[in-house]
Amino acid sequence: MACIGLIGKETRQLEVVAHAGMNAEDLKALYASLNTKVAYQQQAGHNTFLNGNGVLHIDIGHVKDPTVRTKHTPRVDYHPSIVLPFLVRGQTRAVLFLYRPATRLFDVPELKLLNQIATSISFAMEFAEQESERRLAHDARRRNERRFHKLIEHSGGVISLLNAQGIVESTSELVARILGYSIEEYVGLGSEVLVHPDDLPKVREVIDKISAQPDLSHTFEIRARHRNGHSIWMEVTLTNRLHDPDVGAIVSNSRDITRRKKAEEALRVFHTLNVEEVHHEQS
């Protein structure tokens, strides 16, 4: 006679999921004996199988207190018994109960074999749990990647990941349209190549500043160098995510503001000409 029980991670209570040769009364006795701290003849089976202390003999037919036996074990005629805990990461996740309707105990070869079986099943359960967690983590990463790419596609700017020295580690496809670089060409380049020489001190100052404080962001304007050699005005926001294990980089969000800068310059020139004309008329 045998049964397999799973132990809830939160409740730590036994739930029988499969059994053979046992009726409802047998299961009731088993539940009562193992989910209450009944003292057995040699040791507390409840704590032993929950703590996963290996293979042990239990005689659920010989509870010392006869009143406890009457209450908790209405039918116990399978005296020789064994509990095999299935351990996953050091915790009991399931147990196998074997009973014999006789007085002969399990011999040493049987115990060794059963212990090997329990070890193999424990390994398989732990491997399956790790694989399940790996798949869940993989699926979560894929969802985040899809979300990230969708955000990039609709951001209107170039999203890049930089290391602490300002070297590009990855970037978005918009870099080709805005700066003329393919992704392969852009990755690995640093500020010395990508930024106008007059704006390099500003970029280095910002990187040094935000690198000293996690999650710190700074927005500024620079002239970026197009692959063809001309300059493009860019509004850049750098955010320090070097401490984040899922990012591990400085996040750069850059958008082309050349039209705006030209409009501002045109307005400035127009205003200057108007002022000069007024002064000329007054003179």
C-alpha positions in Angstrom: 0.0 0.0 0.0 1.3 3.4 -0.9 0.5 7.0 -1.5 2.2 10.2 -2.7 1.6 13.5 -1.0 2.5 17.0 -2.1 3.3 19.6 0.5 2.1 23.2 0.0 4.8 25.8 -0.1 2.8 28.2 2.1 0.7 26.0 4.2 3.3 23.2 4.6 0.4 20.8 4.8 0.1 17.4 3.2 -2.2 16.8 0.2 -2.4 13.2 -1.1 -2.5 13.3 -4.9 -2.2 9.6 -5.6 -2.6 6.3 -3.7 -2.9 2.6 -4.2 -4.4 0.0 -1.9 -5.9 2.6 0.5 -9.5 3.5 1.2 -11.0 6.6 2.6 -10.6 5.5 6.2 -6.9 4.8 5.6 -6.4 8.3 4.1 -8.3 9.9 7.0 -5.9 8.2 9.4 -2.9 9.2 7.4 -4.0 12.9 7.3 -4.8 12.9 11.0 -1.4 11.4 11.9 0.8 13.5 9.7 -1.0 16.9 9.7 -1.1 16.9 13.5 1.9 16.6 15.7 1.2 13.2 17.0 4.1 11.6 18.9 5.1 8.4 17.3 6.9 5.5 19.1 10.4 6.6 18.1 10.2 10.2 16.7 7.9 12.9 15.5 7.1 11.9 11.9 5.4 15.1 11.1 8.5 17.2 11.7 10.8 14.6 10.3 9.2 14.5 6.8 8.6 18.2 6.7 12.3 18.8 7.5 13.3 16.3 4.9 15.6 14.2 7.1 16.0 11.3 4.7 14.5 7.8 4.9 12.9 6.7 8.2 10.7 4.0 9.7 7.4 5.0 11.1 5.0 2.8 12.9 1.7 4.7 12.9 0.0 1.8 14.7 1.8 2.3 18.0 1.0 5.8 19.3 1.8 5.8 23.0 -1.4 7.6 24.2 -4.3 5.2 23.5 -6.8 8.1 23.6 -4.8 9.9 20.9 -4.6 6.6 18.9 -8.4 6.2 19.1 -9.0 9.8 17.9 -6.4 10.1 15.2 -5.8 6.6 13.9 -9.2 4.8 13.6 -7.6 2.1 11.4 -3.9 1.3 11.6 -3.0 -2.2 10.7 0.0 -1.4 8.3 2.7 -1.2 11.0 5.9 -1.4 9.0 6.1 1.8 7.0 8.5 4.2 5.4 8.5 7.8 4.4 10.6 9.0 1.5 10.8 12.9 1.3 11.4 14.4 -2.2 13.6 17.4 -1.7 13.8 20.4 -4.0 16.4 23.0 -3.0 16.6 21.6 0.5 12.9 21.7 1.1 10.4 18.8 1.1 8.0 19.2 -1.8 6.5 15.8 -1.8 6.6 12.5 0.1 6.1 8.8 -0.7 4.5 6.6 2.0 4.9 2.8 1.7 3.1 0.4 4.1 3.2 -3.3 4.7 0.3 -5.3 6.2 2.8 -7.5 8.0 5.3 -7.2 10.9 8.5 -7.4 8.8 10.4 -4.2 8.5 12.1 -3.0 5.3 15.6 -4.5 5.0 18.8 -2.6 4.2 18.9 -3.3 0.5 15.3 -2.2 0.1 16.0 1.0 2.1 19.1 1.8 -0.1 17.1 1.2 -3.3 14.2 3.4 -2.1 16.6 6.1 -1.0 18.2 6.1 -4.5 14.7 6.3 -6.0 13.8 9.3 -3.8 17.1 11.0 -4.7 16.5 10.5 -8.4 13.0 11.8 -8.2 14.1 14.8 -6.1 16.7 15.6 -8.8 14.1 15.4 -11.5 11.7 17.6 -9.6 14.3 20.2 -9.0 15.5 20.1 -12.6 11.9 20.5 -13.8 11.3 23.5 -11.4 14.5 25.2 -12.6 13.5 24.6 -16.2 10.1 26.1 -15.5 11.6 29.1 -13.9 14.1 29.5 -16.8 11.3 29.4 -19.3 9.2 31.9 -17.3 12.3 34.2 -17.0 13.0 33.8 -20.7 9.4 34.6 -21.6 9.4 37.7 -19.3 12.6 38.9 -21.0 11.1 38.5 -24.5 8.0 40.4 -23.4 10.2 43.2 -22.0 12.3 43.2 -25.2 9.2 43.5 -27.4 7.9 46.3 -25.2 11.2 48.0 -25.3 11.4 47.8 -29.1 7.8 49.1 -29.5 8.7 52.1 -27.2 11.8 52.7 -29.3 9.8 52.6 -32.5 7.4 55.3 -31.3 9.9 57.4 -29.4 11.0 59.5 -32.3 14.6 59.4 -31.1 17.7 57.2 -31.0 17.8 55.0 -27.9 21.3 53.8 -27.0 22.9 52.0 -24.1 26.3 53.3 -23.1 28.9 52.0 -20.8 30.5 54.1 -18.0 33.0 55.5 -20.5 30.3 56.6 -23.0 31.0 53.8 -25.5 27.9 52.6 -27.4 26.9 49.0 -26.5 23.6 48.9 -28.3 21.3 51.2 -30.2 18.0 51.4 -32.0 17.3 51.3 -35.8 16.6 55.0 -36.0 20.3 55.7 -35.8 20.5 54.9 -39.5 17.8 57.5 -40.5 19.0 60.3 -38.2 22.8 59.8 -38.1 23.5 57.7 -41.1 25.2 54.8 -39.3 24.1 51.2 -39.4 23.7 49.6 -36.0 26.8 47.5 -36.5 28.8 50.7 -37.4 27.4 52.7 -34.4 28.0 50.1 -31.7 31.5 50.5 -30.2 31.9 54.2 -31.1 32.5 56.8 -28.4 31.9 60.5 -27.8 35.2 61.4 -29.6 33.7 60.2 -32.9 30.0 61.0 -32.4 30.1 64.4 -30.8 31.3 67.8 -32.1 34.7 68.6 -30.6 33.4 71.8 -29.0 30.7 69.8 -27.1 32.9 67.0 -25.9 33.7 68.6 -22.5 29.9 69.0 -21.8 29.2 65.3 -22.6 32.1 64.1 -20.4 30.9 66.3 -17.5 27.4 65.0 -17.7 28.5 61.3 -17.9 30.8 61.8 -14.8 28.0 63.6 -13.0 25.2 61.0 -13.5 27.5 58.0 -13.1 28.0 59.0 -9.4 24.3 58.6 -8.6 21.9 55.8 -9.6 18.8 56.8 -11.6 20.0 60.3 -12.1 19.0 61.9 -15.4 20.3 65.0 -17.3 19.0 66.6 -20.5 21.2 68.8 -22.6 21.8 69.9 -26.2 24.8 69.0 -28.3 25.9 68.8 -31.9 26.2 65.2 -33.0 28.3 64.2 -36.0 26.5 62.6 -38.9 28.3 59.7 -40.7 28.8 62.0 -43.7 30.6 64.6 -41.6 28.1 67.4 -41.0 26.6 68.2 -37.6 23.1 67.6 -36.3 21.7 69.3 -33.3 20.4 66.7 -30.8 18.6 66.9 -27.5 20.0 64.2 -25.3 18.8 62.7 -22.1 21.2 60.4 -20.2 19.9 58.3 -17.4 22.2 56.2 -15.1 21.0 52.6 -15.0 24.4 51.1 -14.5 23.2 49.6 -11.1 20.2 47.9 -12.7 21.0 44.2 -13.3 18.5 44.2 -16.2 20.1 47.2 -17.9 23.6 47.7 -16.6 24.2 50.8 -18.8 23.6 54.5 -19.2 20.5 54.9 -21.2 20.7 57.6 -23.9 17.6 59.1 -25.6 18.5 61.5 -28.4 16.2 63.3 -30.8 17.0 65.5 -33.7 16.2 69.2 -33.0 18.1 70.6 -36.0 14.9 72.2 -37.4 14.1 73.8 -34.1 17.6 75.2 -33.7 17.5 76.6 -37.3 14.1 78.2 -36.5 15.5 79.7 -33.3 18.5 81.0 -35.2 16.3 82.5 -38.0 14.1 84.2 -35.3 17.2 85.6 -33.6 18.6 86.9 -36.9 15.1 88.4 -37.7 14.9 90.1 -34.3 18.5 91.4 -34.7 17.7 92.9 -38.1 14.5 94.5 -36.9 16.4 96.1 -34.0 19.1 97.4 -36.3 16.5 98.8 -38.7 14.7 100.6 -35.8 18.0 102.1 -34.6 18.8 103.1 -38.2 15.4 104.8 -38.6 15.8 106.6 -35.3 19.2 107.9 -36.2 
